[in-house]
């Protein structure tokens, strides 16, 4: 062990900026009358998305538990119970996520607004962003672009018509390919394209929202017609300085459709040999009871610190990343 390993990887100045940003975020939510809540970090259920792996925690007695990858499901249970607008700032955990923009434990700011459309939520996120980092970084006006246009502009791939092999070829020509490519479906290639080619070029001149994702990437979002007869997900992501900061949805409230999507996810995980954890049946029951029409967003706070202060790695935005925890 290096004798300096006890020291934080973030400077004291960064830690002070970080604390001030958290204070301004909380002040902004208070000004909007959005209620701060706290929900459990441990659950008997886990996320089904094939792209995300939960970290298991085994109590001395009882069944396996899982550290939350997001507070989304318990927060939506509170929404279904009638709590109204709410937010949470909390640690979340994702197995295997290490790198310049990733750490297995990170801080998330997640919030939900009842009666909000995607457009209203974009404005909300923009307001919160400026309130939180405005004292550190002056931001030009935010713009929005469709997922299709963002990908077309960056590499000439049309997400409507390009097949998996077409997308794979573009990535390989740029020196990008997953370790195991044989079982990758079209959406996996699109995700890789966005992460490695499209996303790093977004938000260089100011904040950029990417919206109207392919319907196959809806996750927990509603679907709508884009006006040309193509279904798109009412989902958006926020980029600043080439870093993906946030992911938001016009939230799906249909319990049957949500279960169908979860089942599809589990089948993909089974085919890939990934761990199959129990679904959150309490969340499904909450949807059956009635989720109010709402929009929500999850924002990676450590990445926001990176973007605000111009840091090169997420380890510079937190006190003790995994290798010093």
C-alpha positions, 0 to 999 in steps of 0.5 A, a space after each residue: 500500500 502506498 503511504 499516501 493512500 490515506 489521503 483524499 483524492 479530491 483537494 480540500 478546495 474541491 471538497 469545499 466547492 462540493 459542499 457549497 454546491 450541495 447547499 445550493 441544490 438543497 436551497 433550490 429544491 426548498 425554494 421550489 417546495 420539493 420535499 427531501 426524503 430518505 429511503 432505504 439503501 438496501 432492498 430485497 429486489 434489484 434492478 433488471 436492466 441488463 446494462 446495470 449490475 447490482 451489488 449484493 449484500 448478504 445479512 447474517 440472517 435472511 435472504 440476500 439484499 441488494 444495494 440500491 442502484 437508484 432510489 427510483 422505486 421507493 420514491 415512486 412508491 411515495 409518489 403513489 402514496 400521495 407525497 407530491 414533489 420530492 427529491 433525494 440526495 444519496 449514495 448509490 451503487 453499481 457493480 463493475 463501474 470503474 473508470 474516469 467517469 465511473 465509481 461503484 459508489 457515487 452520489 445521485 440527486 433524484 427528483 420527481 415533479 407531479 404533472 410535469 411533461 418532458 418539456 417542463 422537466 427540461 426547464 426544471 433541470 436547467 434551472 437546478 443546474 444553473 442554481 447549483 453551479 452558477 457561482 462557479 461556472 457561467 453557462 451559455 443557453 441550453 439547447 435540445 437535440 433529438 437522439 436521432 439527430 445527435 447520432 446522425 450528426 456525430 457519425 452518420 448512423 440513423 438509429 431508425 434504419 441502421 442495423 446492428 452490423 452497421 453500427 458495429 462497423 462504425 465503432 470498429 472503424 473508430 477502434 471501439 468494440 466490446 470484449 465479447 461482441 457475439 451476443 450484442 444486440 442492436 441497442 447494446 451497439 447503440 449504447 456503446 456508440 452513444 457512450 464512446 462516440 456521440 456523447 463525448 462530443 456533446 455539451 462542449 459549447 454549453 449544456 445539451 439535452 438529448 431527447 426522444 430516445 428509441 422506443 426500445 430504450 424506453 426503460 421506465 419512460 412512456 412512449 409517444 409518436 414523434 410526428 412522423 409515425 415513429 414511436 419514441 421514448 419520452 426520455 432525455 439525457 443531459 450532457 455538459 463538457 462531453 459528460 453525461 450528467 442526468 437521465 430523465 423520463 416522463 414516467 411510465 405508470 402502466 403496471 402491466 407494461 412495466 412488468 412486461 419490460 422487466 420480463 424482457 430485461 430478465 430474459 436478456 439477462 438470462 441469455 447473457 448469463 447475468 445474475 437474475 435478482 427478484 423484481 421489486 413487486 412492491 413497486 409493481 403494486 404501487 403502479 397498480 395503486 396509481 402513480 400520478 402523472 409525473 416526470 423524474 430525473 436522476 443526476 450524477 452529482 460527482 460528475 456535476 462537480 467534475 463538469 463545474 470545476 473542469 476536473 479530469 476524473 471522477 476521483 478528483 470530485 470525491 474524497 475516497 474512490 474505490 481504491 482508497 475506500 
